[in-house]
């Protein structure tokens, strides 16, 4: 259970609250659609997964063509440009261009005015973001290109994207971390980077948590018991893992004490639509 699972649960909670919700995945991925038992769409199609719940897979090639179709004037068809090997090499060679196209599409999806004719706006857009380093590159791309293109449509759009990202009323990051040393260290560092860039961190979700059912007396009994009984070994493993997790959760609480935290349990039985709905309830989504 990782970021995609939490993104699916947040989106399910939003839809359950009556908000028209879209969950977006990058690099052509469709993990969330699979978790919710649905087939993904093609070419930026926004597919309905349930009542008030939609999904889109943001593929760079399709996003580039979408941008050219709607934003670049001129007689040269967008399809010919996107099929051009020279043009593709130029896009690939431009640092941050892929990130800018992706975050630009998210910006368009979250806007009140959509590019596509007849496309309705969403009340909530949940982005299943990448890992820490890639996420910062994604969020910093508008600022990077805005410093280069100071005039024209690119400049206007990069400013608009950056305004959305740094407006806490519009954008908030949910950090997802397992209660493990490396994951907690990365989450604390990412929170610092986000805040330095003016991006709000709304919540920390601690996932894959394990609770020990044993009292202190039980723990002493386990520690003193001998033998290699399988049940005894399992009980010791569970108690030890819960103890290590408590230490790491204390680190998160100490270092990010001003950010609300929510714990999600380790799902021993696997992840399906019902499991996502249960997690949505834990995230404040009410009953389905």
HELIX and SHEET records of a PDB file:
HELIX    1   1 UNK A    3  UNK A   16  1                                  14    
HELIX    2   2 UNK A   31  UNK A   35  1                                   5    
HELIX    3   3 UNK A   60  UNK A   71  1                                  12    
HELIX    4   4 UNK A   78  UNK A   83  1                                   6    
HELIX    5   5 UNK A   85  UNK A   93  1                                   9    
HELIX    6   6 UNK A   97  UNK A  110  1                                  14    
HELIX    7   7 UNK A  132  UNK A  148  1                                  17    
HELIX    8   8 UNK A  153  UNK A  165  1                                  13    
HELIX    9   9 UNK A  181  UNK A  196  1                                  16    
HELIX   10  10 UNK A  216  UNK A  224  1                                   9    
HELIX   11  11 UNK A  230  UNK A  255  1                                  26    
HELIX   12  12 UNK A  273  UNK A  280  1                                   8    
HELIX   13  13 UNK A  281  UNK A  285  3                                   5    
SHEET    1   A 4 UNK A  47  UNK A  50  0                                        
SHEET    2   A 4 UNK A  53  UNK A  58 -1                                        
SHEET    3   A 4 UNK A  21  UNK A  26  1                                        
SHEET    4   A 4 UNK A 124  UNK A 128  1                                        
SHEET    1   B 3 UNK A 173  UNK A 178  0                                        
SHEET    2   B 3 UNK A 201  UNK A 209  1                                        
SHEET    3   B 3 UNK A 260  UNK A 265  1                                        
END                                                                             
